[in-house]
């Protein structure tokens, strides 16, 4: 599947549609990897560049996932972990867009095991054993930008007396240990959610909604329903951040009042004799905060 997604589909006339077709013919996966935070961090950096004075107080992460089993690298260096809520907090606080004390990050997943895991993590702040899914090898070289991201990951969410610890690479895969501090854990909440058929209630809408690596599973009808629910939960001027390349998404989002505002393409690793391993991030804004 990874070969078809990264190499075959990218040579299609419409790569985004080709990748979406692949996802809709496989079973639903609610796993995750550290690399997902790299694109979100880039998106947060874009947001800070656009509006340095903006403050993010409520964040919804749709499908944060849980790495229940090793994937392509077949490495299992620690217990099952969920990374994205912590990576999002880390990026927002480190770049001055949020502060602990008035930040709430809701991890909403269709998998009840993910929800239960996040609720336990709120009560008992975890020690994260971060391991990059992609590693250096004879044919693969991690990009300097990804290395820089990984080297700084966790500094804002760790307590001052227990900073993150860099560890020796494991078979070319980067490693890092991060103890999540009480302030970060207190900012986390978890909800069960099927974004196609449900939306979260509450009087206070979200300033930022993040949905990475889940939208390819939906056909265009399901995607329209999911985007409608996302738009309904965003505050005016709120940001929707995702990495779905399908052109139809952008047409739907515009029709729902969520026009695309910025996008970036980032290389995670180069591959000898093949296209790089890369991903893109898009930011859409609901209405205007100005």
C-alpha positions as CSV (number, residue, x, y, z in Angstrom):
1,X,0.0,0.0,0.0
2,X,2.8,2.5,0.9
3,X,4.5,1.8,-2.4
4,X,1.3,2.4,-4.3
5,X,0.6,5.6,-2.4
6,X,4.0,7.2,-2.4
7,X,5.3,6.1,-5.8
8,X,2.6,4.8,-8.2
9,X,-0.2,7.2,-7.3
10,X,2.1,10.2,-7.5
11,X,2.7,9.6,-11.2
12,X,-1.1,9.6,-12.0
13,X,-2.6,12.5,-13.9
14,X,-4.5,13.5,-10.6
15,X,-2.3,12.3,-7.7
16,X,-4.8,13.4,-5.1
17,X,-7.6,11.5,-6.5
18,X,-5.4,8.4,-7.1
19,X,-4.4,8.4,-3.4
20,X,-8.0,8.8,-2.3
21,X,-9.0,5.9,-4.4
22,X,-6.4,3.7,-2.7
23,X,-7.5,4.7,0.8
24,X,-11.2,3.9,0.0
25,X,-10.3,0.3,-0.9
26,X,-8.4,-0.5,2.3
27,X,-9.7,-1.0,5.8
28,X,-10.0,2.0,8.1
29,X,-6.8,2.6,10.0
30,X,-6.7,4.7,13.2
31,X,-2.9,4.4,13.7
32,X,-0.5,7.3,13.8
33,X,3.2,8.3,13.4
34,X,5.4,11.1,14.6
35,X,5.7,12.4,11.1
36,X,2.1,13.7,11.1
37,X,3.2,16.4,13.6
38,X,5.7,17.8,11.1
39,X,3.1,19.1,8.7
40,X,1.0,20.5,11.5
41,X,4.0,22.3,12.9
42,X,4.6,23.9,9.5
43,X,0.9,24.9,9.3
44,X,1.1,26.5,12.8
45,X,4.2,28.4,11.6
46,X,2.2,29.7,8.6
47,X,-0.6,30.8,10.9
48,X,1.9,32.7,13.2
49,X,3.5,34.4,10.2
50,X,0.0,35.5,9.0
51,X,-1.2,36.7,12.4
52,X,1.5,36.8,15.1
53,X,-0.9,38.3,17.6
54,X,-3.6,35.6,17.2
55,X,-4.4,33.4,20.2
56,X,-5.6,29.9,19.9
57,X,-7.7,28.7,22.9
58,X,-9.8,25.8,21.6
59,X,-8.4,23.1,19.2
60,X,-10.2,20.1,17.7
61,X,-8.0,17.3,16.4
62,X,-10.1,14.9,14.3
63,X,-8.7,11.4,14.3
64,X,-5.5,11.8,16.4
65,X,-4.9,8.0,16.3
66,X,-2.9,5.6,18.4
67,X,0.2,3.6,17.2
68,X,-1.2,0.2,18.4
69,X,1.2,-1.8,16.3
70,X,4.4,-1.0,14.3
71,X,3.8,-0.2,10.6
72,X,6.3,-0.1,7.7
73,X,9.4,0.0,9.8
74,X,8.2,-2.9,12.0
75,X,9.8,-1.2,15.0
76,X,8.2,-1.2,18.4
77,X,10.4,0.7,20.8
78,X,7.7,1.6,23.4
79,X,4.1,1.2,24.4
80,X,1.2,2.3,22.3
81,X,1.2,6.1,22.1
82,X,-0.8,9.0,20.6
83,X,1.4,11.8,19.4
84,X,-0.6,14.5,17.6
85,X,-2.4,16.2,20.6
86,X,1.0,16.7,22.3
87,X,2.7,17.8,19.1
88,X,-0.1,20.3,18.4
89,X,0.2,21.8,21.9
90,X,4.0,21.9,21.6
91,X,3.8,23.8,18.3
92,X,1.2,26.3,19.4
93,X,2.9,27.1,22.7
94,X,6.4,27.2,21.3
95,X,5.4,29.6,18.6
96,X,3.5,31.9,20.9
97,X,0.0,31.2,19.6
98,X,-1.3,29.6,22.8
99,X,-0.5,29.3,26.5
100,X,-1.3,26.7,29.0
101,X,-4.0,27.8,31.4
102,X,-6.5,28.8,28.7
103,X,-5.7,26.2,26.1
104,X,-8.1,23.2,25.4
105,X,-7.1,20.5,22.9
106,X,-9.8,18.0,22.1
107,X,-8.8,14.7,20.5
108,X,-11.9,13.3,18.8
109,X,-11.6,9.8,17.3
110,X,-13.9,7.1,16.0
111,X,-11.9,4.4,17.7
112,X,-12.9,4.1,21.4
113,X,-9.5,2.7,22.3
114,X,-7.9,6.0,21.1
115,X,-10.4,8.0,23.2
116,X,-9.8,5.8,26.3
117,X,-6.0,6.2,25.9
118,X,-6.2,10.0,25.7
119,X,-8.4,10.2,28.8
120,X,-5.9,8.1,30.7
121,X,-3.1,10.4,29.5
122,X,-4.9,13.4,30.9
123,X,-5.1,11.8,34.3
124,X,-1.5,10.4,34.2
125,X,0.8,12.4,32.0
126,X,2.8,10.0,29.9
127,X,6.5,9.7,29.0
128,X,6.6,9.6,25.2
129,X,9.1,7.4,23.4
130,X,9.2,9.2,20.1
131,X,10.6,7.2,17.2
132,X,10.5,8.4,13.6
133,X,8.7,6.0,11.3
134,X,11.0,6.9,8.5
135,X,14.8,6.4,9.0
136,X,18.0,7.0,7.2
137,X,19.2,4.1,5.1
138,X,21.3,3.4,2.1
139,X,18.5,4.8,-0.1
140,X,16.6,7.2,2.2
141,X,17.9,10.4,3.8
142,X,15.8,12.4,6.2
143,X,15.5,16.1,5.3
144,X,17.3,18.8,7.4
145,X,13.9,20.4,8.1
146,X,12.4,17.2,9.5
147,X,15.6,16.6,11.6
148,X,15.3,20.1,13.0
149,X,11.6,19.6,13.8
150,X,12.3,16.3,15.6
151,X,15.2,17.8,17.5
152,X,13.0,20.4,19.0
153,X,9.8,18.3,19.6
154,X,8.5,18.4,23.1
155,X,10.3,21.3,24.6
156,X,7.1,23.3,25.3
157,X,5.1,20.5,26.8
158,X,7.8,19.1,29.0
159,X,8.2,20.4,32.6
160,X,11.1,22.7,33.2
161,X,12.9,20.2,35.4
162,X,12.6,17.4,33.0
163,X,13.5,18.5,29.4
164,X,13.3,16.1,26.5
165,X,16.2,13.7,26.0
166,X,17.7,12.9,22.6
167,X,18.6,9.2,22.2
168,X,20.9,7.5,19.8
169,X,19.1,6.6,16.5
170,X,17.7,3.1,16.2
171,X,18.6,1.6,12.8
172,X,18.5,5.1,11.3
173,X,15.3,6.1,13.0
174,X,15.4,9.2,15.2
175,X,14.6,8.8,18.9
176,X,13.6,11.1,21.6
177,X,12.0,10.8,25.1
178,X,9.6,13.5,26.3
179,X,7.9,13.6,29.7
180,X,4.6,15.4,29.3
181,X,4.1,18.0,32.0
182,X,1.0,18.5,34.2
183,X,0.1,21.8,32.4
184,X,0.0,20.1,29.0
185,X,-2.0,17.1,30.3
186,X,-4.5,19.4,31.9
187,X,-5.1,21.0,28.5
188,X,-6.1,17.6,26.9
189,X,-9.7,16.3,26.5
190,X,-11.0,13.4,24.4
191,X,-14.3,12.7,22.7
192,X,-15.8,9.9,20.6
193,X,-16.7,11.3,17.2
194,X,-17.5,10.1,13.7
195,X,-16.9,13.3,11.8
196,X,-19.0,12.2,8.8
197,X,-22.2,11.9,10.9
198,X,-21.6,13.8,14.1
199,X,-20.4,17.2,15.4
200,X,-19.5,18.2,18.9
201,X,-21.9,20.4,20.8
202,X,-21.1,23.2,23.1
203,X,-21.5,27.0,23.2
204,X,-17.8,27.8,22.4
205,X,-16.6,27.0,18.9
206,X,-13.1,26.0,18.0
207,X,-10.4,28.4,16.9
208,X,-8.5,25.6,15.0
209,X,-9.6,22.2,13.6
210,X,-7.0,19.8,12.4
211,X,-7.7,16.7,10.3
212,X,-4.7,15.0,8.8
213,X,-4.5,11.6,7.2
214,X,-8.2,10.8,7.6
215,X,-10.0,12.6,4.8
216,X,-8.7,10.3,2.0
217,X,-10.9,7.5,3.5
218,X,-14.1,9.4,2.5
219,X,-15.8,9.5,-0.9
220,X,-17.0,12.9,-2.1
221,X,-20.4,12.5,-0.4
222,X,-18.8,11.6,2.9
223,X,-16.2,14.3,2.5
224,X,-19.0,16.9,2.0
225,X,-20.7,15.8,5.2
226,X,-17.4,15.9,7.1
227,X,-16.5,19.4,5.9
228,X,-20.0,20.6,6.8
229,X,-19.6,19.4,10.4
230,X,-16.1,20.9,10.6
231,X,-17.3,24.2,9.3
232,X,-20.2,24.2,11.9
233,X,-17.7,23.8,14.7
234,X,-15.3,26.5,13.7
235,X,-15.5,30.0,15.1
236,X,-15.7,33.0,12.7
237,X,-12.1,33.5,11.5
238,X,-11.2,30.0,12.7
239,X,-8.6,27.9,10.8
240,X,-9.1,24.4,9.3
241,X,-5.8,22.7,8.7
242,X,-5.5,19.5,6.7
243,X,-3.3,17.6,4.2
244,X,-5.9,16.3,1.7
245,X,-4.8,17.0,-1.9
246,X,-8.1,16.2,-3.6
247,X,-9.2,19.2,-5.7
248,X,-12.9,18.5,-4.9
249,X,-12.2,19.3,-1.2
250,X,-11.2,22.8,-2.0
251,X,-14.3,23.4,-4.1
252,X,-16.5,22.0,-1.2
253,X,-14.7,24.0,1.4
254,X,-15.1,27.3,-0.5
255,X,-18.8,26.6,-0.9
256,X,-19.1,26.2,2.8
257,X,-17.3,29.5,3.6
258,X,-13.9,27.9,4.2
259,X,-11.7,29.2,1.3
260,X,-8.1,28.1,1.2
261,X,-5.7,30.8,2.4
262,X,-2.3,29.2,2.4
263,X,-0.5,25.9,1.5
264,X,3.0,24.5,1.8
265,X,4.7,21.4,0.5
266,X,7.4,19.8,2.7
267,X,9.9,17.0,2.1
268,X,10.4,14.6,4.9
269,X,13.0,12.5,3.2
270,X,14.7,12.0,-0.1
271,X,14.8,8.7,-1.8
272,X,17.6,7.7,-4.2
273,X,16.2,7.0,-7.7
274,X,12.6,7.9,-6.7
275,X,10.5,10.9,-5.8
276,X,10.9,12.3,-2.3
277,X,8.7,11.3,0.6
278,X,6.7,14.5,1.1
279,X,3.4,15.9,2.2
280,X,1.4,19.1,1.9
281,X,-0.6,21.2,4.3
282,X,-3.5,23.6,3.6
283,X,-5.0,26.3,5.8
284,X,-8.6,27.4,5.3
285,X,-10.2,30.3,7.2
286,X,-13.9,30.6,8.1
287,X,-15.0,34.1,7.4
288,X,-12.6,36.7,8.7
289,X,-11.2,37.6,12.1
290,X,-10.2,41.0,10.9
